[in-house]
Amino acid sequence: MKQVLEIEGMSCKHCAARIEEGVASLPGVKKIKVNLRKQEGKVTLDETELSIQQVLDKIEELGYQAEVK
């Protein structure tokens, strides 16, 4: 499943990289790409291993706000 997420709180490329690394570490995430300029992320995940809510929770754990677009 592919989802587009709106992410708030990013101020630099290091923020985007931190989110990409954090989300990529979750089992079931196939791909994650964060766009700082658009303040969004595109994630592809295996729903049998991971829910989109778990991805949102991870982003919030990292210190950012996120929701499905």
N, C-alpha and C positions, 0 to 999 in steps of 0.2 A: 504494500500500500504506500502511495506517495501522499505527503501532506505538505502544505505551505503554512509556515508559522510566522506570526508577527512577533517580533522580539524587541522589547524596549530595554533601554539602559546601556546599550553598547556605545562606547565613545571612541574606540580605536580598533585597529586591526588585531591587536592582542586580545581584545574582548571576543571578537569573532572566532579567533583561533581557539580560545579557551572553551567556548561553547562547542565548537566542532570536535575538539579532543574529548571533552566530557561526554557528549552524546554518543560519539563513535565508540566509546568504551562499553556502552550498554549492549548486552547480548540481544541480538535480533535487529540491530541497526545495520542496514546494508550500505547506506550512503547518507552523508549529511554535508550540506554546503550552505554556509551563512554569508549573506550579502550585507555588509555594514551599511552601505549607502541606502539601500532599500529598507533596512532594519527588519530583515526577514531571513528565514531559514527554510530550506527545502530538505525534507528527510524522507528516506525510503526505508521502510521497516517490515519485518516479518511479524504479522499480527498474531501468529501462533506462539511467539516467544515474548512479545512486548506490546504494550498498549501505548497509544499516543499520549495518554495521561502520564505514563511513566516518563516519557520524553519531556513533557512539560514540567513535571516535578524535578527532573534532573537540571533543567535550565534554571528553574527557580532556586534550586539548591546552590547553583553556581553564582547566584546574585542578580539574576535578570528576570524580567517579567515576560511571559510568553503565552500566546493563545493561538488556536487554530484560526487561520484566515478564512 
